[in-house]
Amino acid sequence: MARHPKPAMRAAPGATPGERAALGRRARREAPRSGHAVYEPAPGRPDPLALLEAQSATRLPDLVPIRYGRMTESPFRFYRGAAAIMASDLAGSPDSGIRAQLCGDAHLLNFRLLASPERRLMFDINDFDETLPGPWEWDVKRLSASLAIAGRANDLDDAARARIVHAAVRSYREAMIRFAEMGNLEVWYSGIDAERLTELAGDRLLKSGRKKLSRAMAKARGRDSLQAFGKLTEPDGGRPRIAADPPLLVPLADLLPSGERKDLERRFRILVQRYGRTLPSDRRTLLADYRLADVARKVVGVGSVGTRCWIFLLLGRDGRDPLFLQAKEADTSVLAAHVGESHYANQGERVVAGQRLMQAASDMFLGWERVDGIDGRRRDFYVRQLRDWKGIAVPETMTPRQLRVFGELCGATLARAHARSGDRIAIAAYLGRGESFDRALARFAEAYADQNERDHRALVDAVKAGGLPAADLPAA
């Protein structure tokens, strides 16, 4: 059974920078940086498939085969859905005792382009379903292993993968050292916007890579509610409705009989109205100018397939003034069994609070609510825009140089997110200016990539043997 991480180390209130740095250096003696290189399955390691099935037991049964089908496609897709497995594996692993707010699922595809409320294109962490305070090393290890696994998928050799992971961890370490030297407000205002991203790319990418980035940013700016409106809706008696694309997108009208549908529509109207109370007052006013026009159930990314996720089409001044919101079920974080439960009673609020704490700028419609389903069960949700300049990386098309630069961006972004909540001075002192931690995580990433391949094979074998259902659908 997984062991919990060691008790948190905290500097005394009002501690000087020197005292906080001393705490970080003291942590090296208790958890040497070289010790992070080791990954070995713990004695009595929980069956990874049992962990997946325990999650599936709370999800929509008709969607679970989609999840397993996607996870069988490749070790990398398996990894995207295996946050619970890795959390169990990391529990009891070496850590400094210094805590920060964690993403909880910091693999490389959860770093992407997105919009700030001021319509600035940003590069930041995107997914916070598993967010909780915990050992900052866990997020760095999740990112590192994802880069090694992506490198294997691209047929990169051992040395190339090691360079990519090493560069990402070095970027995290060097960024944390920079943040340790900044004032509190300077850290809080830090972020990577389009201008800074272009500047960084100019220094590190070849011409082809810079063109690819420019196209990705232009494409992201075109992904908004208007674009979604044109792609996801169709006219129905003069009114726009969400078009069916089963089983990935199913309008409420196609999902339930008339009586149950009307009851759920009423509940969703209440959800939208009440969720607005969690927004700042100016955005509540903006939301109040929209009316709910249609609802559909949506299948989301690999790790979340089977959780309840709804998209809401709202209309403003007329039928061509859309706003798409996504309400996604928020359950207990996979980290909770290992770091302790959230102090938020509503899991949706847990997600929103973690996102606002870690992101440089969050979705202007980000909020939460609790709703009673037609089955009588009360569930927590968080709400955000469906598309707001979202741009996701495609690691399969990246050259080794591009994957390395992307990993460096992810590392620096993760450091900034941790610096907002963790003791950045203590973490920076723990990491130091040498490369001991960087080398250790390059070794860890390869060892964990081996474990991930074994777990993926176990899932594939179980599906082939008929032990688990899997649907053959287009990849997410």
C-alpha positions in Angstrom: 0.0 0.0 0.0 1.3 3.5 -0.9 2.9 5.5 1.9 2.0 9.1 2.4 4.7 11.8 1.8 6.6 13.1 4.7 5.2 16.0 6.8 5.5 19.4 5.2 8.5 21.5 6.0 7.7 25.2 6.4 9.7 28.2 7.3 8.6 30.1 10.4 6.2 33.1 9.7 8.3 36.1 8.9 11.4 34.0 8.1 14.2 35.9 6.2 15.2 34.8 2.7 18.4 33.4 4.2 16.4 31.3 6.7 14.1 30.0 3.9 17.2 29.1 1.8 18.7 27.2 4.8 15.5 25.2 5.1 15.9 24.1 1.4 19.5 23.2 1.8 18.7 21.2 5.0 16.1 19.3 3.0 18.9 18.0 0.7 20.4 16.0 3.7 17.1 14.3 4.4 16.2 13.8 0.7 19.3 13.9 -1.5 18.6 15.1 -5.0 20.3 12.1 -6.5 17.7 9.9 -4.8 15.1 11.1 -7.2 16.7 9.0 -9.9 15.3 5.8 -8.5 12.0 4.3 -9.4 11.2 0.8 -8.4 7.7 -0.7 -8.0 6.8 -0.7 -4.3 6.3 -4.1 -2.6 2.6 -4.9 -2.9 2.1 -2.3 -5.6 -1.6 -2.0 -6.3 -2.8 -3.6 -9.6 -2.9 -0.7 -12.1 -5.9 -2.1 -13.8 -7.7 -2.3 -10.4 -7.0 1.4 -9.9 -8.5 2.2 -13.4 -11.6 0.0 -12.7 -12.1 1.8 -9.4 -12.3 5.1 -11.2 -14.6 3.6 -13.9 -17.0 2.4 -11.3 -18.1 6.0 -10.7 -18.2 7.0 -14.4 -20.9 6.6 -17.0 -20.9 2.9 -18.0 -21.6 3.5 -21.7 -18.5 5.8 -22.0 -16.0 3.6 -20.1 -15.2 1.5 -23.2 -14.2 4.7 -25.0 -11.7 5.4 -22.2 -10.1 2.0 -22.3 -10.1 2.0 -26.1 -8.2 5.3 -26.2 -5.7 4.1 -23.5 -4.9 1.0 -25.4 -3.8 2.9 -28.5 -0.3 3.7 -27.3 1.8 4.0 -24.1 1.5 7.7 -24.3 -2.3 7.7 -24.5 -2.3 5.2 -21.6 -0.1 7.6 -19.6 -2.6 10.5 -20.2 -5.3 8.4 -18.4 -3.1 7.0 -15.7 -2.7 9.9 -13.3 -4.2 7.8 -10.5 -1.6 5.0 -11.1 1.3 7.4 -11.0 0.0 9.2 -7.9 0.0 5.8 -6.2 3.6 5.1 -7.4 4.9 8.5 -6.2 3.5 8.2 -2.8 6.3 7.3 -0.4 9.0 8.3 -3.0 11.7 10.7 -2.0 10.6 14.3 -1.6 12.0 17.5 0.0 9.1 18.0 2.3 8.4 21.4 0.7 4.9 21.7 -0.6 3.2 23.7 -3.4 -0.1 23.7 -5.1 0.1 20.8 -7.7 -1.5 20.5 -11.0 -1.7 16.8 -10.3 -1.5 15.7 -13.9 1.3 17.8 -15.4 2.0 15.8 -18.5 3.2 17.7 -21.5 -0.2 18.0 -23.3 -1.7 19.8 -20.3 0.5 22.8 -21.2 -1.0 24.8 -24.1 -2.0 28.1 -25.6 -5.0 29.8 -24.1 -6.6 33.3 -23.7 -6.5 35.6 -20.8 -9.6 37.7 -20.0 -7.8 40.6 -21.6 -7.5 38.7 -24.9 -3.8 38.1 -24.6 -2.6 34.7 -25.9 -0.8 32.9 -23.1 1.1 29.7 -22.7 0.2 28.0 -19.4 -1.0 24.8 -17.7 -4.6 24.0 -18.7 -6.0 21.0 -16.8 -6.5 21.1 -13.0 -8.9 18.2 -12.3 -6.5 16.7 -9.9 -5.1 19.8 -8.3 -4.2 19.7 -4.5 -1.3 20.9 -2.4 1.5 18.3 -2.3 5.2 17.6 -3.0 6.3 19.8 -5.8 8.5 17.1 -7.2 5.5 15.0 -8.2 4.5 17.5 -10.9 8.0 17.7 -12.2 8.2 13.9 -12.4 4.9 13.6 -14.2 6.1 16.1 -16.8 9.5 14.4 -17.1 8.1 11.0 -17.6 5.7 12.3 -20.2 8.6 13.7 -22.3 10.4 10.4 -22.1 7.3 8.5 -23.2 6.7 11.0 -26.0 10.3 10.7 -27.1 9.9 6.9 -27.3 6.7 7.3 -29.4 8.8 9.4 -31.8 11.5 6.7 -32.0 14.2 8.9 -30.4 17.2 7.2 -29.0 18.2 7.0 -25.3 20.6 10.0 -25.5 18.1 12.2 -27.3 15.4 11.5 -24.7 17.8 12.1 -21.9 18.7 15.5 -23.4 15.1 16.5 -23.7 14.2 15.6 -20.1 17.4 17.1 -18.7 16.6 20.4 -20.5 13.1 20.5 -19.2 14.1 19.9 -15.6 17.0 22.4 -15.9 14.5 25.0 -17.2 12.3 24.3 -14.2 15.3 24.6 -11.8 16.8 27.8 -13.4 13.4 29.4 -13.5 12.8 28.7 -9.8 16.1 30.3 -9.0 15.0 33.4 -10.9 11.7 33.5 -9.1 13.5 33.1 -5.8 15.3 36.3 -6.5 12.1 38.2 -7.4 9.7 40.1 -5.2 6.2 38.6 -4.5 4.3 40.8 -6.9 6.9 40.3 -9.6 6.4 36.5 -9.3 2.6 37.0 -9.4 2.7 39.1 -12.5 5.0 36.7 -14.4 3.7 34.7 -17.4 4.5 33.7 -20.9 2.4 35.6 -23.5 2.5 35.4 -27.3 5.2 38.1 -27.5 7.5 36.3 -25.0 6.8 32.9 -26.6 7.8 34.3 -30.0 10.9 35.8 -28.5 11.9 32.5 -26.8 11.2 30.5 -30.0 13.4 32.9 -32.0 16.3 32.1 -29.7 15.8 28.3 -29.7 13.9 27.1 -32.8 15.0 26.8 -36.4 13.0 28.5 -39.1 10.7 25.6 -39.6 9.9 25.5 -35.9 9.2 29.2 -35.8 6.8 28.9 -38.7 5.0 26.0 -37.0 4.6 28.1 -33.8 3.3 31.0 -35.7 0.7 28.8 -37.4 -0.3 27.3 -34.0 -0.8 30.7 -32.5 -2.9 31.9 -35.4 -5.0 28.7 -35.2 -5.5 29.1 -31.5 -6.8 32.7 -31.9 -9.5 31.4 -34.2 -10.8 28.8 -31.7 -13.5 30.6 -29.8 -17.3 30.5 -29.3 -18.0 31.7 -32.8 -15.8 29.0 -34.3 -17.4 26.4 -32.1 -20.9 27.8 -33.1 -20.1 27.2 -36.8 -18.7 23.8 -36.2 -20.9 22.3 -33.5 -24.4 23.6 -34.3 -27.1 23.3 -37.0 -30.3 25.2 -37.6 -33.5 23.6 -36.3 -36.7 25.4 -37.1 -34.9 28.7 -37.3 -33.1 28.1 -34.0 -29.5 26.9 -33.6 -29.1 23.5 -31.9 -26.0 21.5 -31.1 -25.5 18.9 -33.8 -25.2 15.2 -32.8 -21.9 13.4 -33.2 -22.5 10.2 -31.1 -21.1 9.0 -28.9 -18.7 11.9 -28.5 -21.3 14.6 -28.6 -25.0 13.8 -27.9 -27.6 16.5 -27.5 -29.8 16.3 -24.5 -32.8 15.9 -26.8 -31.3 12.6 -28.1 -30.1 11.4 -24.7 -33.3 11.3 -22.6 -37.0 10.9 -23.0 -39.1 14.1 -22.9 -40.0 14.1 -19.3 -36.5 13.5 -17.9 -35.0 15.8 -20.5 -37.2 18.8 -19.4 -36.4 18.1 -15.7 -32.7 18.0 -16.5 -32.9 21.2 -18.6 -34.5 22.9 -15.7 -31.7 21.8 -13.4 -29.1 23.0 -15.9 -30.8 26.4 -16.1 -30.5 26.6 -12.3 -26.9 25.4 -12.5 -25.9 28.2 -14.9 -27.8 30.8 -12.8 -26.3 29.7 -9.5 -22.8 29.1 -10.9 -22.7 32.7 -11.9 -22.6 33.6 -8.2 -19.0 32.3 -8.1 -17.9 34.8 -10.7 -16.7 38.3 -10.1 -19.6 40.8 -10.1 -18.8 42.2 -13.6 -18.8 38.8 -15.2 -22.0 37.9 -13.4 -23.6 40.9 -15.2 -22.2 39.7 -18.5 -23.4 36.1 -18.0 -26.9 37.4 -17.1 -27.2 38.8 -20.6 -27.2 35.3 -22.1 -29.9 32.6 -22.1 -29.5 28.9 -22.3 -30.4 27.6 -25.8 -29.2 24.0 -25.8 -27.3 21.3 -23.9 -25.3 18.3 -25.0 -23.2 15.6 -23.3 -19.5 15.7 -24.4 -16.8 13.1 -24.2 -13.6 14.8 -23.0 -9.9 14.0 -22.9 -8.4 10.5 -22.2 -8.1 10.9 -18.4 -11.6 12.2 -18.0 -13.6 10.0 -20.3 -16.7 8.7 -18.5 -17.0 11.7 -16.1 -20.1 13.8 -16.7 -19.3 16.6 -19.0 -21.9 18.9 -20.6 -21.6 21.8 -23.0 -24.1 24.6 -22.8 -25.0 26.8 -25.8 -26.0 30.2 -24.6 -27.2 33.1 -26.8 -26.8 36.8 -26.2 -28.2 39.7 -28.2 -29.5 37.4 -31.0 -29.1 33.9 -32.5 -25.6 34.8 -33.8 -24.1 35.9 -30.5 -23.1 32.5 -28.9 -21.3 31.6 -25.7 -20.3 28.0 -25.2 -19.6 26.9 -21.6 -18.4 23.5 -20.5 -19.6 22.1 -17.1 -17.3 19.2 -16.1 -17.8 16.9 -13.2 -15.3 17.3 -10.4 -14.6 14.3 -8.2 -12.1 13.7 -5.5 -8.5 14.3 -6.7 -6.4 11.2 -7.4 -3.8 12.8 -5.1 -6.1 12.9 -2.1 -5.5 9.4 -0.9 -1.8 10.2 -0.7 -1.6 13.9 0.4 -4.9 14.3 2.3 -8.4 15.6 1.3 -9.1 19.1 0.1 -10.3 21.6 2.6 -12.9 22.7 0.0 -16.2 21.0 0.5 -17.1 21.4 -3.2 -14.7 19.6 -5.5 -15.5 22.1 -8.3 -14.3 24.9 -6.0 -11.2 22.9 -5.4 -10.4 22.8 -9.1 -11.2 26.4 -9.6 -9.1 27.6 -6.6 -6.1 25.5 -7.7 -6.4 26.8 -11.3 -6.6 30.4 -10.2 -3.6 29.9 -7.9 -1.4 28.3 -10.5 -2.3 30.0 -13.8 -1.0 33.4 -14.8 -4.5 34.3 -16.1 -7.6 32.1 -15.8 -10.8 31.9 -18.0 -13.1 34.8 -17.3 -16.1 32.4 -16.9 -14.3 30.0 -14.6 -16.6 29.0 -11.7 -18.2 26.1 -9.9 -21.6 24.7 -8.7 -23.3 21.7 -7.2 -26.3 20.1 -8.8 -28.7 17.2 -8.1 -28.9 14.8 -11.0 -32.1 13.0 -12.2 -30.7 9.9 -10.5 -30.9 11.7 -7.1 -27.2 12.0 -6.7 -25.5 15.4 -5.9 -22.5 16.1 -8.0 -19.9 18.9 -8.1 -19.0 20.7 -11.4 -16.6 23.4 -12.5 -17.5 25.6 -15.5 -15.4 27.4 -18.0 -15.6 28.4 -21.7 -15.5 25.4 -24.1 -13.0 27.1 -26.4 -11.2 30.3 -25.8 -8.1 30.4 -28.0 -7.1 26.9 -27.0 -4.1 25.5 -28.8 -2.7 22.1 -28.0 0.7 20.7 -28.9 1.2 17.7 -31.3 4.3 16.0 -30.0 4.1 13.4 -32.8 5.0 16.0 -35.3 7.9 17.6 -33.3 11.5 17.2 -34.2 13.9 16.5 -31.3 14.8 20.2 -31.1 11.2 21.2 -31.0 10.3 18.7 -28.3 13.2 19.9 -26.2 12.2 23.6 -26.6 8.6 22.6 -25.7 9.8 20.8 -22.7 11.8 23.8 -21.6 8.7 26.0 -21.9 6.7 23.5 -19.8 9.4 23.4 -17.2 9.6 27.2 -16.8 5.8 27.4 -16.7 5.5 24.8 -14.0 8.1 26.6 -11.9 6.2 29.8 -12.2 3.0 28.0 -11.1 4.7 26.4 -8.1 6.5 29.7 -7.1 3.1 31.3 -6.6 2.1 28.9 -3.8 5.2 27.1 -2.6 8.3 28.5 -0.8 10.2 29.4 -4.0 13.3 30.3 -2.0 13.5 27.0 -0.2 12.7 25.0 -3.4 15.4 26.9 -5.3 18.0 26.3 -2.5 17.1 22.6 -2.5 17.6 22.4 -6.3 20.8 24.4 -6.3 22.8 25.6 -9.3 24.3 22.2 -10.1 22.7 19.6 -12.3 22.2 16.8 -9.8 18.4 17.0 -9.8 18.3 17.4 -13.6 20.3 14.2 -14.1 18.3 12.3 -11.5 15.0 13.1 -13.2 16.3 12.1 -16.6 17.0 8.6 -15.1 13.7 8.6 -13.2 11.8 9.4 -16.4 13.2 6.4 -18.3 12.6 4.0 -15.4 9.0 5.2 -15.1 8.5 5.0 -18.9 9.4 1.3 -18.6 6.7 0.9 -15.9 4.2 2.7 -18.0 4.9 0.4 -20.9 4.3 -2.6 -18.7 1.1 -1.2 -17.4 -0.1 -0.4 -20.9 0.7 -3.9 -22.0 -1.4 -5.2 -19.1 -4.3 -3.2 -20.3 -4.0 -4.3 -23.9 -3.8 -7.9 -22.7 -6.9 -7.5 -20.5 -8.9 -6.0 -23.4 -7.8 -8.8 -25.8 -8.7 -11.4 -23.3 -12.2 -9.8 -22.9 -11.6 -8.8 -19.3 -12.2 -5.1 -20.1 -14.4 -3.5 -22.7 -12.8 -1.2 -25.3 -14.4 0.9 -28.1 -12.6 1.6 -31.3 -13.1 5.3 -31.9 -11.2 8.3 -33.3 -8.4 9.4 -30.9 -9.0 12.5 -28.7 
